């Protein structure tokens, strides 16, 4: 497993995509994560592509940006 994308957005979320390849398999699996203060807010696991996982991460953050900011500490 290796990190193929990592970024931090303006709201302090860590956006991360991981590429996992099982031994004996040629097709990788991609894991997308949105993390804030060590808590995983969103996780997706896809066989399609890195770009598809990144799109899912962006959709989650865009769709939840207002509710994530307004949560009490």
Buried (B, 14 or more C-beta within 10 A) or exposed (E): EEEBBEEEBEEEBBBBBBBEEEEEEEEBBBBBBBBBEEEEBBEBEBEEEBEBBBBBBBEBBEEBBEEBEEEEE
